[in-house]
Every structure is written in C-alpha cells, then in structure tokens.
Amino acid sequence: MSLPILPIAALMSSTFFLLAGAGLQGILLPVRASIEGWSAYEIGFLGTGYAVAFTASCLVAPRIVRSAGHVRTFASLAALLAIAVLMNALIIHPIAWVLIRGLSGFALAGSYMVIESWLNERVTNETRGTVFSIYMIVTMVAMMAGQYVMPLSRPELDTPFMLGAILFALAVIPTALSRAPAPTPLTVVKLDVPMIYHNSPAAAVGVFMAGVMASAWSNMAPVFAERLGFNTTEIATLLVATMAGGIAFQYPLGRFSDRMDRRYVMALVGLIGAAVSAIATFSGSVSSAYFFAIAFAIGGVMYPSYSLAVAHANDYAAEKDFVTISSGLLILYGFGTMGGPLFAAALMAKLGPRGIFVATLVSMAAFAIYPFYRTFRREAPRQEDRTDFQTIPFARTQTPATFVLDPRAEAAEQVVEMR
C-alpha cells in the first residue's frame, strides 16, 4: 500500500495552522479575561457561547457548503476566524467577547467539516486508516503548539491576538492553491436522541458528562492557573499536560476495554478522575509541577472517556449505523460542553480557583456511577458482536465529518453495499 502524500499535504497544512490558531485562541481568551478582572461567570459564558455555536454549526454548515462550495466556504470561515480574534483585541467587553467567541465556534466547526470531508474524498479504503492516523497526530500537535504561542508574547497586549489572526490566515493558503477537486457535499446530521439513548443509555449519558467535564476544564483551567499566579508558560504547560495525559492513556484504556465490559472501564475511569480531583481540591500550597502532574492524570481519564462511551455505543449498534450513532453522540457531547464552563464558573465563584477540581470531581463521579448502574440493567454484548476500540481525536476538534473519515465508516459502507 502506498500513500499519495501530495493530495493531502495541503489539507494537513491547513489543518495544522487552523488548529494552532484555535489552540492559541482557546488559552488566550480566558487568561486575558482573568487579567481584565472579569468574574468567573463572565469567563464561563465565553465557553458556553463557543459550545452553542460550534454545535449549531455541525448542523448548519453542510447546508452552507451546498450553496457556496468548499473552497469559498472554507476561505470565508477562516476569514471570520481572523476577524473574530482581532475583534477580541479591539473590543474588550464580556458581552462582546461572548458573541465573538460564538462566531469563532461556528466558523471553526464549519472549517473542520470542510477539511475532513475533503480528506475523506482524497483517501481510498486502503489508505483511510493511515490518513486518519496522520490527521489525529496533526490535530494534537497543532493544538499543543498553538497553546505555546501565547508565552511568546504578553497576553495583556494585542500581539497574541495578531499572531492568532496570522495563523488563521495561513490556513487559507494551502487549500486555496490546492489543485485537488472539490469533494462531495458534507454529511448532514440527523439527531435522534431517543434512538441514541435506546441504543445505549450508558453511552448517551457518558458522552454528555464527558462534554461537561472537558469543557469545564479546558475553559476554566487557564483561569485557575492565572489566579494562582502561574506565568504564561506554566499556564500553557498545564493544558498541554492535560492533552498529553489523554494521548498517553487513550490507547491502553481502549485496549483494556476490548477485553471486558466497557462500562466497568468507564466506571473505573470516572472513579480515578474523581479521586485525583479530590486530592487536588484538598491539597495545600504546592508547586506548579504538582498541578502539571494532576493535569496529566485528569487528562489521562478525561479525554479517553468520550472515546470509551462512543466505543460502547457502537458495540450495540449495527455497523451501517456507525456514522449516524457517532455523529449523534457528538451532538450530545456538544450539549454537555454548553453547561460545563458555567458549572465550573459557579463553583469557582463560591469556592475560589480550586472550584475547578470540584467541578471535575462531580462530573467524573456521575460518569462513573451511571455506567456501573447500567451493568445491572443490561447484559454486556457478546464478544463477537463488539467492535475494536479505535483511537479518535479529541472531541472538541471533531465534527460529524470526522466519523466519515474514520476507518470504521468503511465497514459500514461495505455492509450497506452487501445489502
């Protein structure tokens, strides 16, 4: 099998710049808002505005692409991202930033969908797995690299906002100059919550709680770090340590779940996360390195929780329903991300910066308890009916088009063709 690199090189380059800009923006805004003295609630609303618009875009963007085309849509959305981050520097006000952050969320989701559908068009059944793996690596590295751009400048100045705009503008160039033909229309998501819940209640509740815990941490952890006096490099390291934990433990936990009822693994993951959060909540005055270790441990169970829930859902779903089930679960995850930042903000407002760990403790505990309860209500699927765990990108960088690119979508297509 040979992989044609040139047809996807431009798309991967655009992905890198786009995700680097998103990584920078995701850490810069809460830190700058905290420096401005905004309340935890005001900062939490930034995350909620982003989540609402991102989830809405997953439903609306395919219709925009149908009317405007992939190249024009991607260029327009990338331009909106650059405009939005510059507007953040021009208008320093909580209400304005919530609206601007929503604009960014809408544009980012649409941009992801265009790139992912383009990649899906360029792969074959033989190269799909390799391309998907490369795509995962690029997204993870880009997010981490973008977060480390902030320490290169002072967040209280306009420079990092300008750097973010440059990264978003750079994302347009590779795809605009690419000779690759435009792909077929994007996948349109049909959200059927009763069907998804009936297929797997544990997975439906699990992805919702995964959204709560992940959005609470990613949006409010920078605020926690800034208020504890971390410098910009330490704040970036805190978030990168969380992502590194997710990368390190996603595959081992997934393979462990292949050998037993995944609901037990989900319960174990939730218990570990709750225990680590409790330790962090009641720790005394400690060094930043201690919190890096805590973040690594939290990320090690927080990010794989979504993948475990999706894998459990697909154990019960028919192969032909893989994209439908997975996309619907992603939308449920999006609903969870809408409440996570405000939940964490409320606890931080009452308990101080370490209220972030109470938020992760509660959400992790809920993630553990419900799947364990479901083990008494429904038998585990037969081993021969289960799908192998597949490592997937972090949910906050996913759209329904990601699942069309996933190698498991190939098997679903083959089942449909046989019928």
Residue pairs with C-beta under 8 A, 6 or more apart in sequence:
1 126
1 127
1 130
3 127
3 130
3 131
4 122
4 127
7 122
7 180
8 119
8 122
8 123
8 131
8 134
9 174
10 174
10 175
10 177
10 178
10 180
11 115
11 118
11 119
11 122
11 174
11 175
11 178
11 180
12 134
12 135
12 138
13 174
14 74
14 115
14 171
14 172
14 173
14 174
14 175
15 115
15 135
15 138
15 139
15 142
15 171
16 138
16 141
16 142
16 145
17 142
17 167
17 168
17 170
17 171
17 174
18 78
18 81
18 108
18 111
18 112
18 115
18 142
18 167
18 168
18 171
19 138
19 139
19 142
19 143
19 146
19 397
20 142
20 143
20 145
20 146
20 149
20 167
21 81
21 85
21 146
21 164
21 165
21 167
21 168
21 171
22 108
22 143
22 146
22 397
23 142
23 143
23 144
23 145
23 146
23 147
23 149
24 146
24 147
24 149
24 150
24 160
24 163
24 164
24 167
25 85
25 104
25 146
25 164
26 146
26 147
26 218
26 219
27 146
27 147
27 150
27 222
27 235
27 236
27 239
28 150
28 155
28 160
28 161
28 164
29 46
29 88
29 97
29 101
30 43
30 46
30 47
30 219
30 220
30 222
30 223
30 226
31 150
31 155
31 222
31 223
31 226
31 232
31 235
32 88
32 155
32 156
33 42
33 43
33 46
33 94
33 97
33 223
34 43
34 222
34 223
34 226
34 227
35 155
35 156
35 226
36 92
38 94
39 345
39 349
40 220
40 223
40 344
40 345
40 346
40 348
40 349
40 355
41 342
41 345
41 346
41 349
42 94
43 219
43 220
43 223
43 341
43 345
44 219
44 220
44 341
44 342
44 344
44 345
44 346
45 94
45 98
45 341
45 342
45 345
46 97
46 98
46 101
46 219
46 341
47 101
47 215
47 218
47 219
47 220
47 337
47 340
47 341
47 342
48 98
48 338
48 339
48 341
48 342
49 98
49 99
49 101
49 102
49 105
50 101
50 102
50 104
50 105
50 219
51 105
51 211
51 215
51 334
51 337
51 338
51 340
51 341
52 102
52 105
52 338
53 101
53 102
53 103
53 104
53 105
53 106
53 109
54 105
54 106
54 108
54 109
54 334
54 337
55 109
55 331
55 334
55 335
55 337
55 338
56 106
57 105
57 106
57 107
57 108
57 109
57 110
57 113
58 109
58 113
58 189
58 330
58 331
58 334
58 399
58 400
59 189
59 191
59 331
60 106
60 110
61 73
61 109
61 110
61 113
61 114
61 186
61 399
62 113
62 185
62 186
62 187
62 188
62 189
63 188
64 73
64 110
65 73
65 110
65 113
65 114
65 117
65 185
65 186
66 185
66 186
68 76
69 182
70 114
70 117
70 118
70 182
70 183
71 175
71 176
71 182
73 110
73 114
74 110
74 111
74 114
74 115
74 172
74 175
75 172
75 175
75 176
77 107
77 108
77 110
77 111
77 114
78 107
78 111
78 168
78 169
78 171
78 172
79 168
79 169
79 172
80 103
80 104
80 106
80 107
81 104
81 107
81 108
81 111
81 168
82 164
82 165
82 168
82 169
83 165
84 100
84 101
84 103
84 104
84 107
85 104
85 161
85 164
85 165
85 168
86 161
86 162
86 165
87 96
87 100
88 97
88 100
88 161
89 158
89 161
89 162
91 97
91 100
109 399
111 171
112 397
112 398
112 399
112 401
112 402
113 186
113 399
113 400
113 401
114 186
115 175
116 135
116 399
116 401
116 402
116 404
116 405
117 183
117 184
117 185
117 186
117 187
117 401
117 404
118 175
118 180
118 182
118 183
119 131
119 135
119 405
120 183
120 401
120 404
120 405
121 180
121 181
121 183
121 184
122 131
122 180
122 183
123 131
123 405
125 410
128 405
128 407
128 410
129 407
131 405
132 405
132 406
132 407
135 393
135 405
136 391
136 392
136 393
139 393
139 394
139 397
140 243
140 247
140 393
140 394
143 243
143 394
143 397
144 240
144 243
144 244
146 167
147 236
147 239
147 240
148 233
148 236
148 240
149 160
149 163
149 164
149 167
150 160
150 232
150 235
150 236
151 231
151 232
151 233
151 236
152 160
152 163
153 159
153 160
153 163
154 160
154 232
155 232
186 401
187 323
187 327
187 400
187 401
187 403
187 404
189 327
189 328
189 331
189 400
190 324
190 328
191 328
191 331
192 324
192 328
193 204
193 328
193 332
195 328
196 203
196 204
196 313
196 325
196 328
196 329
196 332
197 204
199 313
199 316
199 317
199 321
199 325
200 312
200 313
200 315
200 316
200 317
201 370
201 374
201 377
201 378
202 263
202 266
202 309
202 312
202 370
202 371
202 374
203 309
203 310
203 312
203 313
203 329
204 313
204 329
204 332
205 366
205 370
205 371
206 266
206 305
206 306
206 308
206 309
206 312
206 367
206 370
206 371
207 306
207 309
207 310
207 329
207 330
207 332
207 333
207 336
207 395
208 332
208 333
208 335
208 336
209 305
209 336
209 363
209 366
209 367
209 370
210 302
210 305
210 306
210 309
210 333
210 336
210 367
210 395
211 306
211 332
211 333
211 334
211 335
211 336
211 337
211 338
211 340
211 395
212 336
212 337
212 339
212 340
212 343
212 363
213 273
213 302
213 305
213 340
213 359
213 360
213 363
213 364
213 367
214 302
214 303
214 306
214 337
214 340
214 395
214 396
215 336
215 337
215 338
215 339
215 340
215 341
215 396
216 340
216 341
216 343
216 344
216 356
216 359
216 360
216 363
217 242
217 298
217 302
217 340
217 344
217 356
217 359
217 360
218 239
218 242
218 396
219 340
219 341
219 344
220 341
220 344
220 345
220 348
220 356
220 359
221 238
221 239
221 242
221 295
221 356
222 235
222 238
222 239
223 348
223 353
223 356
224 348
224 353
224 354
224 356
225 234
225 235
225 238
225 291
226 235
227 353
228 291
228 353
230 238
230 288
234 288
237 288
237 292
238 288
238 291
238 292
238 295
239 295
241 292
241 293
241 295
241 296
241 299
242 295
242 296
242 298
242 299
242 302
242 303
243 299
243 303
243 394
244 296
244 299
245 295
245 296
245 297
245 298
245 299
245 300
245 301
245 302
245 303
246 299
246 300
246 302
246 303
246 304
246 394
247 303
248 296
248 300
249 300
249 301
249 304
250 303
250 304
250 307
250 391
251 391
253 265
253 269
253 301
253 304
253 308
254 304
254 307
254 308
254 311
254 389
254 390
254 391
255 389
256 265
257 265
257 266
257 308
257 311
257 312
257 389
258 386
258 388
258 389
261 375
261 380
262 308
262 311
262 312
262 315
262 371
262 380
263 312
263 371
263 372
263 374
263 375
263 380
264 371
264 372
264 375
265 308
266 305
266 308
266 309
266 312
266 367
266 368
266 371
266 372
267 368
267 369
267 371
267 372
267 375
268 368
269 301
269 304
269 305
269 308
269 367
269 368
270 301
270 305
270 364
270 365
270 366
270 367
270 368
270 369
270 371
271 364
271 365
271 368
272 297
272 301
273 298
273 301
273 302
273 305
273 360
273 361
273 364
273 367
273 368
274 360
274 361
274 364
274 365
274 368
276 294
276 297
276 298
276 301
277 298
277 357
277 358
277 360
277 361
277 364
278 357
278 361
279 294
280 291
280 294
280 354
280 357
281 354
281 357
281 358
281 361
283 290
298 360
301 364
302 360
302 364
303 394
303 395
305 367
306 333
306 392
306 395
307 389
307 390
307 391
307 392
308 389
309 329
310 326
310 329
310 392
311 387
311 389
311 390
312 371
313 325
313 326
313 329
314 322
314 325
314 326
314 387
314 408
315 381
315 385
315 386
315 387
316 381
317 325
318 415
319 408
319 411
319 412
319 415
320 412
320 415
320 416
320 419
321 412
322 403
322 406
322 408
322 409
322 411
322 412
323 400
323 403
323 404
323 409
323 412
326 400
326 403
326 406
327 400
327 403
330 395
330 398
330 399
330 400
330 402
330 403
333 395
337 396
340 359
340 363
343 359
343 362
343 363
344 355
344 356
344 359
346 355
347 355
347 356
347 358
347 359
348 354
348 355
348 356
348 359
349 355
351 358
387 408
390 406
390 407
390 408
392 398
392 402
392 406
393 402
403 409
